[in-house]
Amino acid sequence: MARSISSERIKRLNLLLKVMRENGYISRDELIEKCSYVSSRTLESDIRFMREAFEADIHFSRSRMAYILNNTGSYTLHNAERK
C-alpha cells in the first residue's frame, strides 16, 4: 500500500533533487545548508525515501565525501517557477 506524501515533503524532495542536479557532487553539509534541512537525519530520510519509493540513483562517494544524483528514477521533478 502506497504511503501518502505531505506537501511539505514534496517541496523538500523537489528542492533536494534540484540542488543535487545543479551541483553534481555535493556534501551532506552543503545539502543541509542549501535545502534548509533542520537535521541531517531528515536529509538521510528523504534520500532513503527517494531511493526506495522512486528508485532514484543517488550515490554517496566516500572518496569525495559527497552525494551525486545519477538519475531521479520514477520521480518527476516539478518546476516550482512555473505558473
Steps between C-alpha positions, in 0.01 A plus 500: 500500500641838399572756767367850454757777473444835669521815293793616715692183422429537129643853516810371681548217250467737204755738650734215594502358148530845341804584714657159435442531126653849487808423711630159395690363800376675813581439865247422769570834670445691176171318441384582852589866450366546145178309565445646849479162672462521875696178554717252314257230610219657291734527201600134531134402533409689182790346306403152619137569405601613150708185453233260628176657374620638167818303432700822476867432433662706772853390576730597788868516408720426800808631319330840441281484811214622285175391337428493130166464325536274197129459427174613663342159440123516460473829693392795287677816600252787503615846405379727778558806281227405251175687536 
